[in-house]
Amino acid sequence: MWKMNKVWLFTIVPFVIMGIIFIILGFNAEPWELTDDGYPLDTFWSIMGGSFIFFAVAPLMIFVIWNKRKMKKIQNLLAFGLKGKAKILTIGPTGTEINNVPVIKMELEISIPGREKYIATHKELLNPFEYHLYSSGKIIDIIVDRDKPNTLIIVKIPNENDNSQKQNFT
């Protein structure tokens, strides 16, 4: 499951502390005190403090909600998806890298028991050290979404010494 990185705390906590300090300054400012451009100082400090807190916490909340939805989709797929096998027809880089990890594009011939074979394209982050495990002709275990057959998860990473590659692909 997903864990919060401590870097988030080091970036958010100072802004929240500053926001709280600004709000306290807003409560302590006298009503007749004004900013240089003529606005009430208490309102300025309160809005500034609220903004510091909001803009520090909102991105974290958006990220957490987005990540939980993504994890729920994956768990749903693992629980209710159709298990099958896929034969890698073609594999190649897309030219995109995320954190120096290349995104690869695979064309797969998917075989689900009780359904017709079909071809699907799947993109995935692939560690360069595992690239040799994925080659044309390899058979991989997958789970496919019942409603969207092009949505899939690779369940078992192929192994160099895996003898199951010699089994009949149905």
Beta strands, then each sheet from edge to edge (+ up, - down):
strand 1: 82-98
strand 2: 101-111
strand 3: 118-125
strand 4: 139-144
strand 5: 152-156
sheet 1: 3+ 2- 1+ 4- 5+
end
